[in-house]
Structure formats: C-alpha cells, structure tokens
Amino acid sequence: MRTVLAMIALATLTACGADGEPVRPSMNAGVSVTPSGVHPSVSLGTKVGPVNLILGL
C-alpha cells in the first residue's frame, strides 16, 4: 500500500510542474466481464520528455 501511495505522490509531483513546465496526466479506466467475475482496471500516467510513468491498479 505504501508503494502505491508513493507512486501516486511521484506522479502528482511530476505532473504539477515542480521541476519545469506542468504536464497533463492521462487516465484510462475499464471493466472486463469474464466467467470468473467482473474486473475493474485503472491506469494513471504522465509523460515527461522521454520518460513515461504509468501506474496501473
């Protein structure tokens, strides 16, 4: 849980422009239905220069 919170904090800091121009974060959400149940998925990301940071839950 701490790792997830740390990654969210890092993505927020990167997106706010603390080290330069602010960047727009991206978000993808989906739901898949299979015989074993319903599975939600969410990913948050941002791209800063050549670095692409994505957090998937």
C-alpha distance matrix in Angstrom:
0.0 3.8 5.4 5.2 6.4 8.7 10.0 10.8 12.5 14.3 15.5 16.7 18.5 20.1 21.3 22.7 25.4 24.8 26.3 28.9 29.6 26.9 25.7 25.0 21.6 21.8 20.0 20.7 20.1 21.6 22.2 23.7 25.8 26.7 28.5 25.3 23.9 22.4 19.4 18.1 16.8 15.9 16.0 16.2 18.3 20.8 23.7 25.1 28.2 27.8 23.9 22.0 18.2 16.5 13.0 13.2 11.3
3.8 0.0 3.8 5.4 5.1 6.0 8.6 9.9 10.4 12.2 14.2 15.2 16.3 18.2 19.9 21.0 23.4 22.3 23.7 26.7 27.7 25.3 24.6 24.4 21.3 22.1 21.0 22.2 22.1 24.1 25.1 26.8 29.1 30.0 32.1 29.0 27.5 25.9 22.8 21.1 19.4 17.9 17.4 16.9 18.3 20.2 22.9 23.7 26.8 26.6 22.7 21.3 17.5 16.6 13.5 14.7 13.7
5.4 3.8 0.0 3.8 5.5 5.0 6.2 8.6 9.8 10.5 12.3 14.2 15.2 16.4 18.3 20.0 22.1 21.2 22.2 25.0 26.0 23.8 22.7 22.6 19.4 20.0 19.2 20.3 20.6 22.6 23.9 25.4 28.0 28.8 31.0 28.1 26.8 25.2 21.8 20.1 17.9 16.4 15.2 14.8 15.8 17.7 20.0 21.0 23.9 23.3 19.5 18.0 14.4 13.6 10.7 12.2 12.0
5.2 5.4 3.8 0.0 3.8 5.4 5.1 6.2 8.6 9.9 10.6 12.3 14.2 15.3 16.5 18.4 20.9 20.6 21.9 24.3 24.8 22.1 20.8 20.1 16.7 17.1 15.8 16.9 17.1 19.2 20.6 22.4 25.1 26.2 28.7 25.9 24.3 22.3 18.9 16.9 14.6 12.9 12.0 11.6 13.2 15.6 18.4 19.9 23.1 22.7 18.9 16.9 13.1 11.5 8.2 9.4 8.8
6.4 5.1 5.5 3.8 0.0 3.8 5.4 5.1 6.1 8.6 9.9 10.5 12.2 14.2 15.3 16.4 19.1 18.5 20.3 22.9 23.5 20.8 20.0 19.6 16.5 17.5 16.6 18.3 18.6 21.1 22.7 24.9 27.6 29.1 31.5 28.8 26.9 24.7 21.4 19.1 17.0 14.8 13.9 12.7 14.2 16.1 19.0 20.0 23.5 23.7 19.9 18.2 14.4 13.4 10.4 12.2 11.6
8.7 6.0 5.0 5.4 3.8 0.0 3.8 5.5 5.1 6.2 8.6 9.8 10.5 12.2 14.2 15.4 17.5 16.5 17.8 20.6 21.8 19.5 19.0 19.2 16.5 18.0 17.7 19.7 20.6 23.3 25.2 27.2 30.1 31.4 34.0 31.3 29.7 27.5 24.1 21.7 19.2 16.8 15.2 13.5 14.0 15.2 17.6 18.1 21.3 21.4 17.7 16.6 12.9 12.9 10.7 13.3 13.6
10.0 8.6 6.2 5.1 5.4 3.8 0.0 3.8 5.4 5.0 6.1 8.5 9.8 10.5 12.2 14.2 16.3 16.0 16.9 19.3 20.1 17.7 16.5 16.6 13.6 14.7 14.6 16.5 17.8 20.5 22.7 24.7 27.8 29.2 32.0 29.6 28.0 25.6 22.0 19.6 16.7 14.1 11.9 10.2 10.5 11.9 14.3 15.2 18.4 18.3 14.6 13.0 9.3 9.1 7.1 10.2 11.3
10.8 9.9 8.6 6.2 5.1 5.5 3.8 0.0 3.8 5.4 5.1 6.1 8.6 9.8 10.5 12.2 14.9 15.0 16.7 18.8 19.0 16.1 15.0 14.5 11.5 12.9 12.5 14.9 16.0 19.1 21.4 23.8 27.0 28.8 31.7 29.5 27.4 24.7 21.3 18.4 15.8 12.7 10.9 8.6 9.6 11.1 14.2 15.4 19.0 19.5 15.9 14.0 10.3 9.7 7.6 10.3 11.0
12.5 10.4 9.8 8.6 6.1 5.1 5.4 3.8 0.0 3.8 5.5 5.1 6.1 8.5 9.9 10.6 13.1 12.4 14.4 16.9 17.6 15.1 14.9 15.2 12.9 15.1 15.4 18.2 19.5 22.7 25.1 27.6 30.7 32.6 35.5 33.1 31.1 28.4 25.1 22.2 19.5 16.4 14.5 11.8 12.1 12.5 15.2 15.5 19.0 20.0 16.6 15.4 12.0 12.5 11.0 14.0 14.7
14.3 12.2 10.5 9.9 8.6 6.2 5.0 5.4 3.8 0.0 3.8 5.4 5.1 6.1 8.5 10.0 11.6 11.0 12.0 14.6 15.7 13.7 13.2 14.2 12.1 14.4 15.4 18.2 20.1 23.3 25.9 28.2 31.5 33.2 36.2 34.0 32.2 29.6 26.1 23.3 20.2 17.1 14.5 11.6 10.7 10.5 12.5 12.4 15.7 16.6 13.1 12.4 9.3 10.7 10.2 13.8 15.4
15.5 14.2 12.3 10.6 9.9 8.6 6.1 5.1 5.5 3.8 0.0 3.8 5.5 5.1 6.1 8.6 10.6 11.3 12.4 14.1 14.2 11.7 10.5 10.8 8.3 10.6 11.8 14.8 17.0 20.4 23.3 25.7 29.2 31.1 34.3 32.4 30.5 27.6 24.1 21.1 17.9 14.5 11.6 8.4 7.3 7.1 9.8 10.4 14.1 15.1 11.7 10.3 7.2 8.3 8.3 11.9 13.9
16.7 15.2 14.2 12.3 10.5 9.8 8.5 6.1 5.1 5.4 3.8 0.0 3.8 5.4 5.1 6.1 9.1 9.7 11.8 13.4 13.4 10.4 10.1 10.3 8.6 11.5 12.7 16.1 18.1 21.6 24.5 27.4 30.7 32.9 36.1 34.3 32.0 28.9 25.7 22.4 19.5 15.9 13.6 10.1 9.7 9.2 12.0 12.3 16.1 17.7 14.8 13.5 10.8 11.6 11.3 14.5 15.9
18.5 16.3 15.2 14.2 12.2 10.5 9.8 8.6 6.1 5.1 5.5 3.8 0.0 3.8 5.5 5.3 7.1 6.5 8.6 10.8 11.7 9.6 10.3 11.8 11.0 14.3 16.0 19.4 21.6 25.2 28.1 30.8 34.2 36.3 39.5 37.5 35.4 32.5 29.1 25.9 22.9 19.4 16.8 13.3 12.1 10.7 12.5 11.7 15.1 17.1 14.3 14.1 11.8 13.6 13.8 17.3 18.9
20.1 18.2 16.4 15.3 14.2 12.2 10.5 9.8 8.5 6.1 5.1 5.4 3.8 0.0 3.8 5.7 6.1 6.8 7.4 9.0 9.6 7.8 7.8 9.8 9.2 12.5 14.9 18.2 20.9 24.4 27.5 30.0 33.6 35.6 39.0 37.2 35.3 32.3 28.9 25.7 22.5 18.9 15.9 12.3 10.1 7.9 9.0 7.9 11.4 13.4 10.8 10.8 9.2 11.7 12.9 16.5 18.8
21.3 19.9 18.3 16.5 15.3 14.2 12.2 10.5 9.9 8.5 6.1 5.1 5.5 3.8 0.0 3.8 5.6 7.9 9.3 9.6 8.7 5.7 5.1 6.4 6.3 10.0 12.6 16.2 19.0 22.6 25.9 28.7 32.3 34.6 38.0 36.6 34.3 31.2 27.9 24.5 21.4 17.7 14.8 11.1 9.2 6.8 8.7 8.5 12.1 14.5 12.3 11.5 10.3 12.0 13.2 16.4 18.6
22.7 21.0 20.0 18.4 16.4 15.4 14.2 12.2 10.6 10.0 8.6 6.1 5.3 5.7 3.8 0.0 3.8 5.7 8.4 8.7 8.1 5.2 6.9 8.5 9.3 13.1 15.5 19.2 21.7 25.4 28.7 31.6 35.1 37.6 41.0 39.4 37.0 33.8 30.6 27.1 24.3 20.5 18.0 14.2 12.8 10.6 12.2 11.4 14.7 17.5 15.6 15.2 13.9 15.6 16.3 19.6 21.3
25.4 23.4 22.1 20.9 19.1 17.5 16.3 14.9 13.1 11.6 10.6 9.1 7.1 6.1 5.6 3.8 0.0 3.8 5.4 5.0 4.9 3.7 6.7 9.6 11.2 15.0 17.9 21.5 24.4 28.1 31.4 34.2 37.8 40.2 43.6 42.1 39.9 36.7 33.5 30.1 27.0 23.3 20.4 16.6 14.5 11.6 12.0 10.0 12.7 15.9 14.6 15.1 14.6 17.0 18.4 21.8 24.0
24.8 22.3 21.2 20.6 18.5 16.5 16.0 15.0 12.4 11.0 11.3 9.7 6.5 6.8 7.9 5.7 3.8 0.0 3.8 5.8 7.7 7.5 10.3 13.2 14.1 17.9 20.5 24.1 26.7 30.4 33.5 36.3 39.8 42.0 45.3 43.6 41.4 38.4 35.0 31.7 28.7 25.1 22.3 18.6 16.6 14.0 14.4 12.1 14.7 17.5 16.0 16.9 15.9 18.5 19.5 23.1 25.1
26.3 23.7 22.2 21.9 20.3 17.8 16.9 16.7 14.4 12.0 12.4 11.8 8.6 7.4 9.3 8.4 5.4 3.8 0.0 3.8 7.1 8.3 10.6 14.1 15.2 18.7 21.6 25.0 28.0 31.5 34.8 37.3 40.9 42.9 46.3 44.6 42.7 39.7 36.3 33.1 29.8 26.3 23.1 19.6 17.0 14.0 13.5 10.4 12.2 15.1 13.9 15.6 15.3 18.5 20.1 23.8 26.2
28.9 26.7 25.0 24.3 22.9 20.6 19.3 18.8 16.9 14.6 14.1 13.4 10.8 9.0 9.6 8.7 5.0 5.8 3.8 0.0 3.8 6.4 9.0 12.7 14.7 18.2 21.5 24.9 28.1 31.6 35.1 37.7 41.4 43.5 47.0 45.6 43.6 40.5 37.2 33.9 30.6 27.0 23.8 20.2 17.4 14.0 13.0 9.9 11.2 14.7 14.3 16.0 16.3 19.4 21.4 25.0 27.6
29.6 27.7 26.0 24.8 23.5 21.8 20.1 19.0 17.6 15.7 14.2 13.4 11.7 9.6 8.7 8.1 4.9 7.7 7.1 3.8 0.0 3.8 6.5 10.0 12.7 16.1 19.5 23.0 26.2 29.8 33.4 36.0 39.7 42.1 45.7 44.5 42.4 39.1 35.9 32.5 29.3 25.7 22.6 19.0 16.3 12.8 11.9 9.5 11.0 14.7 14.6 15.6 16.2 18.9 21.1 24.3 26.9
26.9 25.3 23.8 22.1 20.8 19.5 17.7 16.1 15.1 13.7 11.7 10.4 9.6 7.8 5.7 5.2 3.7 7.5 8.3 6.4 3.8 0.0 3.8 6.8 9.4 13.0 16.2 19.8 22.9 26.5 30.1 32.9 36.5 39.0 42.6 41.4 39.1 35.8 32.7 29.2 26.1 22.4 19.6 15.9 13.6 10.4 10.6 9.3 11.8 15.2 14.4 14.5 14.5 16.7 18.4 21.5 23.9
25.7 24.6 22.7 20.8 20.0 19.0 16.5 15.0 14.9 13.2 10.5 10.1 10.3 7.8 5.1 6.9 6.7 10.3 10.6 9.0 6.5 3.8 0.0 3.8 6.4 9.6 13.1 16.5 19.8 23.4 27.0 29.7 33.3 35.8 39.4 38.4 36.2 32.9 29.8 26.4 23.2 19.5 16.6 13.0 10.5 7.2 7.4 7.2 10.0 13.0 12.2 11.6 11.9 13.8 15.9 18.8 21.4
25.0 24.4 22.6 20.1 19.6 19.2 16.6 14.5 15.2 14.2 10.8 10.3 11.8 9.8 6.4 8.5 9.6 13.2 14.1 12.7 10.0 6.8 3.8 0.0 3.8 6.6 10.0 13.5 16.7 20.2 23.8 26.7 30.3 32.9 36.6 35.7 33.4 29.9 27.0 23.5 20.5 16.9 14.3 10.9 9.1 6.8 8.2 9.6 12.5 14.9 13.8 12.1 12.1 12.9 14.8 17.1 19.4
21.6 21.3 19.4 16.7 16.5 16.5 13.6 11.5 12.9 12.1 8.3 8.6 11.0 9.2 6.3 9.3 11.2 14.1 15.2 14.7 12.7 9.4 6.4 3.8 0.0 3.8 6.9 10.4 13.6 17.2 20.7 23.5 27.1 29.7 33.3 32.2 29.9 26.6 23.5 20.0 16.9 13.3 10.6 7.1 5.6 4.6 7.6 9.9 13.2 14.8 12.9 10.5 9.6 9.7 11.1 13.3 15.6
21.8 22.1 20.0 17.1 17.5 18.0 14.7 12.9 15.1 14.4 10.6 11.5 14.3 12.5 10.0 13.1 15.0 17.9 18.7 18.2 16.1 13.0 9.6 6.6 3.8 0.0 3.8 6.9 10.4 13.8 17.5 20.1 23.8 26.4 30.0 29.3 27.0 23.6 20.6 17.3 14.2 10.8 8.2 5.8 5.1 6.0 8.8 12.0 14.8 15.7 13.9 10.8 10.1 9.0 10.4 11.6 14.0
20.0 21.0 19.2 15.8 16.6 17.7 14.6 12.5 15.4 15.4 11.8 12.7 16.0 14.9 12.6 15.5 17.9 20.5 21.6 21.5 19.5 16.2 13.1 10.0 6.9 3.8 0.0 3.8 6.7 10.3 13.9 16.8 20.3 23.0 26.6 25.8 23.4 20.0 17.1 13.6 10.7 7.3 5.7 4.6 6.4 8.8 11.9 15.3 18.2 18.7 16.5 13.0 11.7 9.3 9.5 9.6 11.3
20.7 22.2 20.3 16.9 18.3 19.7 16.5 14.9 18.2 18.2 14.8 16.1 19.4 18.2 16.2 19.2 21.5 24.1 25.0 24.9 23.0 19.8 16.5 13.5 10.4 6.9 3.8 0.0 3.8 6.9 10.6 13.2 16.9 19.5 23.2 22.7 20.3 16.9 14.2 10.9 8.1 5.7 5.2 6.6 8.7 11.6 14.3 17.9 20.4 20.4 18.3 14.6 13.4 10.4 10.4 9.1 10.4
20.1 22.1 20.6 17.1 18.6 20.6 17.8 16.0 19.5 20.1 17.0 18.1 21.6 20.9 19.0 21.7 24.4 26.7 28.0 28.1 26.2 22.9 19.8 16.7 13.6 10.4 6.7 3.8 0.0 3.8 7.2 10.3 13.7 16.7 20.2 19.7 17.0 13.5 11.0 7.6 5.7 4.4 6.5 8.8 11.7 14.9 17.9 21.4 24.1 23.9 21.6 17.9 16.3 12.9 11.9 9.7 9.6
21.6 24.1 22.6 19.2 21.1 23.3 20.5 19.1 22.7 23.3 20.4 21.6 25.2 24.4 22.6 25.4 28.1 30.4 31.5 31.6 29.8 26.5 23.4 20.2 17.2 13.8 10.3 6.9 3.8 0.0 3.8 6.7 10.1 13.1 16.8 16.5 14.0 10.5 8.5 5.8 5.2 6.5 9.1 12.1 14.9 18.2 20.8 24.5 26.9 26.4 24.2 20.4 19.0 15.4 14.3 11.4 10.8
22.2 25.1 23.9 20.6 22.7 25.2 22.7 21.4 25.1 25.9 23.3 24.5 28.1 27.5 25.9 28.7 31.4 33.5 34.8 35.1 33.4 30.1 27.0 23.8 20.7 17.5 13.9 10.6 7.2 3.8 0.0 3.8 6.6 9.9 13.3 13.2 10.4 6.9 5.7 4.3 6.1 8.8 12.0 15.3 18.2 21.7 24.3 28.0 30.4 29.7 27.4 23.6 22.0 18.3 16.7 13.4 12.0
23.7 26.8 25.4 22.4 24.9 27.2 24.7 23.8 27.6 28.2 25.7 27.4 30.8 30.0 28.7 31.6 34.2 36.3 37.3 37.7 36.0 32.9 29.7 26.7 23.5 20.1 16.8 13.2 10.3 6.7 3.8 0.0 3.8 6.5 10.1 10.4 8.4 5.8 5.2 6.4 8.1 11.4 14.2 17.8 20.4 23.9 26.3 29.9 32.1 31.0 28.8 25.1 23.7 19.9 18.5 14.9 13.6
25.8 29.1 28.0 25.1 27.6 30.1 27.8 27.0 30.7 31.5 29.2 30.7 34.2 33.6 32.3 35.1 37.8 39.8 40.9 41.4 39.7 36.5 33.3 30.3 27.1 23.8 20.3 16.9 13.7 10.1 6.6 3.8 0.0 3.8 7.0 8.0 6.0 4.5 6.4 8.7 11.3 14.8 17.8 21.3 24.1 27.6 30.1 33.7 35.9 34.7 32.5 28.8 27.3 23.5 21.9 18.2 16.5
26.7 30.0 28.8 26.2 29.1 31.4 29.2 28.8 32.6 33.2 31.1 32.9 36.3 35.6 34.6 37.6 40.2 42.0 42.9 43.5 42.1 39.0 35.8 32.9 29.7 26.4 23.0 19.5 16.7 13.1 9.9 6.5 3.8 0.0 3.8 5.3 5.3 6.3 7.9 11.2 13.4 17.1 19.8 23.5 26.1 29.7 31.9 35.5 37.5 36.0 33.8 30.2 28.8 25.0 23.4 19.6 18.0
28.5 32.1 31.0 28.7 31.5 34.0 32.0 31.7 35.5 36.2 34.3 36.1 39.5 39.0 38.0 41.0 43.6 45.3 46.3 47.0 45.7 42.6 39.4 36.6 33.3 30.0 26.6 23.2 20.2 16.8 13.3 10.1 7.0 3.8 0.0 3.8 5.6 8.3 10.6 14.2 16.7 20.5 23.3 27.0 29.7 33.3 35.5 39.1 41.1 39.5 37.2 33.6 32.1 28.4 26.6 22.8 20.8
25.3 29.0 28.1 25.9 28.8 31.3 29.6 29.5 33.1 34.0 32.4 34.3 37.5 37.2 36.6 39.4 42.1 43.6 44.6 45.6 44.5 41.4 38.4 35.7 32.2 29.3 25.8 22.7 19.7 16.5 13.2 10.4 8.0 5.3 3.8 0.0 3.8 7.3 9.0 12.8 15.3 19.1 21.9 25.6 28.4 32.1 34.5 37.9 40.1 38.5 35.9 32.4 30.6 26.8 24.7 20.9 18.7
23.9 27.5 26.8 24.3 26.9 29.7 28.0 27.4 31.1 32.2 30.5 32.0 35.4 35.3 34.3 37.0 39.9 41.4 42.7 43.6 42.4 39.1 36.2 33.4 29.9 27.0 23.4 20.3 17.0 14.0 10.4 8.4 6.0 5.3 5.6 3.8 0.0 3.8 6.5 10.0 13.1 16.7 19.9 23.5 26.5 30.2 32.9 36.3 38.7 37.5 34.8 31.2 29.2 25.4 23.1 19.4 16.8
22.4 25.9 25.2 22.3 24.7 27.5 25.6 24.7 28.4 29.6 27.6 28.9 32.5 32.3 31.2 33.8 36.7 38.4 39.7 40.5 39.1 35.8 32.9 29.9 26.6 23.6 20.0 16.9 13.5 10.5 6.9 5.8 4.5 6.3 8.3 7.3 3.8 0.0 3.8 6.6 10.0 13.5 16.9 20.4 23.5 27.2 30.0 33.4 36.0 35.0 32.3 28.7 26.7 22.8 20.6 16.9 14.4
19.4 22.8 21.8 18.9 21.4 24.1 22.0 21.3 25.1 26.1 24.1 25.7 29.1 28.9 27.9 30.6 33.5 35.0 36.3 37.2 35.9 32.7 29.8 27.0 23.5 20.6 17.1 14.2 11.0 8.5 5.7 5.2 6.4 7.9 10.6 9.0 6.5 3.8 0.0 3.8 6.6 10.3 13.5 17.0 20.1 23.8 26.5 30.0 32.5 31.4 28.7 25.1 23.0 19.2 16.9 13.2 10.8
18.1 21.1 20.1 16.9 19.1 21.7 19.6 18.4 22.2 23.3 21.1 22.4 25.9 25.7 24.5 27.1 30.1 31.7 33.1 33.9 32.5 29.2 26.4 23.5 20.0 17.3 13.6 10.9 7.6 5.8 4.3 6.4 8.7 11.2 14.2 12.8 10.0 6.6 3.8 0.0 3.8 6.9 10.5 13.8 17.1 20.7 23.7 27.1 29.8 29.1 26.4 22.7 20.5 16.7 14.4 11.0 8.6
16.8 19.4 17.9 14.6 17.0 19.2 16.7 15.8 19.5 20.2 17.9 19.5 22.9 22.5 21.4 24.3 27.0 28.7 29.8 30.6 29.3 26.1 23.2 20.5 16.9 14.2 10.7 8.1 5.7 5.2 6.1 8.1 11.3 13.4 16.7 15.3 13.1 10.0 6.6 3.8 0.0 3.8 6.9 10.4 13.5 17.2 20.0 23.4 26.1 25.3 22.6 18.9 16.8 13.0 10.9 7.4 5.9
15.9 17.9 16.4 12.9 14.8 16.8 14.1 12.7 16.4 17.1 14.5 15.9 19.4 18.9 17.7 20.5 23.3 25.1 26.3 27.0 25.7 22.4 19.5 16.9 13.3 10.8 7.3 5.7 4.4 6.5 8.8 11.4 14.8 17.1 20.5 19.1 16.7 13.5 10.3 6.9 3.8 0.0 3.8 6.8 10.2 13.8 17.0 20.3 23.2 22.8 20.0 16.3 14.0 10.4 8.4 5.8 5.2
16.0 17.4 15.2 12.0 13.9 15.2 11.9 10.9 14.5 14.5 11.6 13.6 16.8 15.9 14.8 18.0 20.4 22.3 23.1 23.8 22.6 19.6 16.6 14.3 10.6 8.2 5.7 5.2 6.5 9.1 12.0 14.2 17.8 19.8 23.3 21.9 19.9 16.9 13.5 10.5 6.9 3.8 0.0 3.8 6.6 10.3 13.3 16.6 19.4 19.0 16.2 12.5 10.3 6.7 5.4 4.1 6.0
16.2 16.9 14.8 11.6 12.7 13.5 10.2 8.6 11.8 11.6 8.4 10.1 13.3 12.3 11.1 14.2 16.6 18.6 19.6 20.2 19.0 15.9 13.0 10.9 7.1 5.8 4.6 6.6 8.8 12.1 15.3 17.8 21.3 23.5 27.0 25.6 23.5 20.4 17.0 13.8 10.4 6.8 3.8 0.0 3.8 7.2 10.7 13.7 16.9 17.0 14.2 10.8 8.3 5.7 5.2 6.4 8.5
18.3 18.3 15.8 13.2 14.2 14.0 10.5 9.6 12.1 10.7 7.3 9.7 12.1 10.1 9.2 12.8 14.5 16.6 17.0 17.4 16.3 13.6 10.5 9.1 5.6 5.1 6.4 8.7 11.7 14.9 18.2 20.4 24.1 26.1 29.7 28.4 26.5 23.5 20.1 17.1 13.5 10.2 6.6 3.8 0.0 3.8 7.0 10.1 13.2 13.3 10.6 7.2 5.4 4.1 6.1 8.4 11.5
20.8 20.2 17.7 15.6 16.1 15.2 11.9 11.1 12.5 10.5 7.1 9.2 10.7 7.9 6.8 10.6 11.6 14.0 14.0 14.0 12.8 10.4 7.2 6.8 4.6 6.0 8.8 11.6 14.9 18.2 21.7 23.9 27.6 29.7 33.3 32.1 30.2 27.2 23.8 20.7 17.2 13.8 10.3 7.2 3.8 0.0 3.8 6.6 9.9 10.8 8.5 6.0 5.4 6.6 9.2 12.0 15.1
23.7 22.9 20.0 18.4 19.0 17.6 14.3 14.2 15.2 12.5 9.8 12.0 12.5 9.0 8.7 12.2 12.0 14.4 13.5 13.0 11.9 10.6 7.4 8.2 7.6 8.8 11.9 14.3 17.9 20.8 24.3 26.3 30.1 31.9 35.5 34.5 32.9 30.0 26.5 23.7 20.0 17.0 13.3 10.7 7.0 3.8 0.0 3.8 6.3 7.3 5.8 4.4 6.2 8.6 11.9 14.7 18.1
25.1 23.7 21.0 19.9 20.0 18.1 15.2 15.4 15.5 12.4 10.4 12.3 11.7 7.9 8.5 11.4 10.0 12.1 10.4 9.9 9.5 9.3 7.2 9.6 9.9 12.0 15.3 17.9 21.4 24.5 28.0 29.9 33.7 35.5 39.1 37.9 36.3 33.4 30.0 27.1 23.4 20.3 16.6 13.7 10.1 6.6 3.8 0.0 3.8 6.2 5.3 6.4 8.1 11.3 14.4 17.6 20.9
28.2 26.8 23.9 23.1 23.5 21.3 18.4 19.0 19.0 15.7 14.1 16.1 15.1 11.4 12.1 14.7 12.7 14.7 12.2 11.2 11.0 11.8 10.0 12.5 13.2 14.8 18.2 20.4 24.1 26.9 30.4 32.1 35.9 37.5 41.1 40.1 38.7 36.0 32.5 29.8 26.1 23.2 19.4 16.9 13.2 9.9 6.3 3.8 0.0 3.8 5.5 7.9 10.7 13.9 17.3 20.3 23.8
27.8 26.6 23.3 22.7 23.7 21.4 18.3 19.5 20.0 16.6 15.1 17.7 17.1 13.4 14.5 17.5 15.9 17.5 15.1 14.7 14.7 15.2 13.0 14.9 14.8 15.7 18.7 20.4 23.9 26.4 29.7 31.0 34.7 36.0 39.5 38.5 37.5 35.0 31.4 29.1 25.3 22.8 19.0 17.0 13.3 10.8 7.3 6.2 3.8 0.0 3.8 6.6 10.0 13.1 16.7 19.4 23.0
23.9 22.7 19.5 18.9 19.9 17.7 14.6 15.9 16.6 13.1 11.7 14.8 14.3 10.8 12.3 15.6 14.6 16.0 13.9 14.3 14.6 14.4 12.2 13.8 12.9 13.9 16.5 18.3 21.6 24.2 27.4 28.8 32.5 33.8 37.2 35.9 34.8 32.3 28.7 26.4 22.6 20.0 16.2 14.2 10.6 8.5 5.8 5.3 5.5 3.8 0.0 3.8 6.4 9.8 13.2 16.1 19.7
22.0 21.3 18.0 16.9 18.2 16.6 13.0 14.0 15.4 12.4 10.3 13.5 14.1 10.8 11.5 15.2 15.1 16.9 15.6 16.0 15.6 14.5 11.6 12.1 10.5 10.8 13.0 14.6 17.9 20.4 23.6 25.1 28.8 30.2 33.6 32.4 31.2 28.7 25.1 22.7 18.9 16.3 12.5 10.8 7.2 6.0 4.4 6.4 7.9 6.6 3.8 0.0 3.8 6.5 10.2 12.8 16.5
18.2 17.5 14.4 13.1 14.4 12.9 9.3 10.3 12.0 9.3 7.2 10.8 11.8 9.2 10.3 13.9 14.6 15.9 15.3 16.3 16.2 14.5 11.9 12.1 9.6 10.1 11.7 13.4 16.3 19.0 22.0 23.7 27.3 28.8 32.1 30.6 29.2 26.7 23.0 20.5 16.8 14.0 10.3 8.3 5.4 5.4 6.2 8.1 10.7 10.0 6.4 3.8 0.0 3.8 6.9 10.1 13.5
16.5 16.6 13.6 11.5 13.4 12.9 9.1 9.7 12.5 10.7 8.3 11.6 13.6 11.7 12.0 15.6 17.0 18.5 18.5 19.4 18.9 16.7 13.8 12.9 9.7 9.0 9.3 10.4 12.9 15.4 18.3 19.9 23.5 25.0 28.4 26.8 25.4 22.8 19.2 16.7 13.0 10.4 6.7 5.7 4.1 6.6 8.6 11.3 13.9 13.1 9.8 6.5 3.8 0.0 3.8 6.4 10.0
13.0 13.5 10.7 8.2 10.4 10.7 7.1 7.6 11.0 10.2 8.3 11.3 13.8 12.9 13.2 16.3 18.4 19.5 20.1 21.4 21.1 18.4 15.9 14.8 11.1 10.4 9.5 10.4 11.9 14.3 16.7 18.5 21.9 23.4 26.6 24.7 23.1 20.6 16.9 14.4 10.9 8.4 5.4 5.2 6.1 9.2 11.9 14.4 17.3 16.7 13.2 10.2 6.9 3.8 0.0 3.8 6.7
13.2 14.7 12.2 9.4 12.2 13.3 10.2 10.3 14.0 13.8 11.9 14.5 17.3 16.5 16.4 19.6 21.8 23.1 23.8 25.0 24.3 21.5 18.8 17.1 13.3 11.6 9.6 9.1 9.7 11.4 13.4 14.9 18.2 19.6 22.8 20.9 19.4 16.9 13.2 11.0 7.4 5.8 4.1 6.4 8.4 12.0 14.7 17.6 20.3 19.4 16.1 12.8 10.1 6.4 3.8 0.0 3.8
11.3 13.7 12.0 8.8 11.6 13.6 11.3 11.0 14.7 15.4 13.9 15.9 18.9 18.8 18.6 21.3 24.0 25.1 26.2 27.6 26.9 23.9 21.4 19.4 15.6 14.0 11.3 10.4 9.6 10.8 12.0 13.6 16.5 18.0 20.8 18.7 16.8 14.4 10.8 8.6 5.9 5.2 6.0 8.5 11.5 15.1 18.1 20.9 23.8 23.0 19.7 16.5 13.5 10.0 6.7 3.8 0.0
